[in-house]
């Protein structure tokens, strides 16, 4: 199982970024997928989860109405659209498949002016 995140970078407060996670070596469409993040000095936290077919999503309260998780099963990719970003959301963002406990290596998002 391979999960490869991309799309991180430096963004100003209030800005937007879209993260991608490309999955391989498994039948992507069979599995729930999640995004987590870990800020410096803090524990890793769940940001969002999407069901296998993409019909249901769940979000941490702190990101509701600003972040959107989606997936394209034909491309074996899950996305995280992040809007109205805040400095405290600077973190490494990870793609995760709960079944089997698989993590990507993460992509760094820095929110700063």
Secondary structure, DSSP 8 states (H G I E B T S, - for coil): -EEEEE--EEE-TT--EEEEEEEESS-GGGS-EEEEEE-TTS--EEEEEE-TTS--EEE-GGGTTTEEEEEETTTTEEEEEE-S--GGG-EEEEEEETTTTEE---EEEEE--
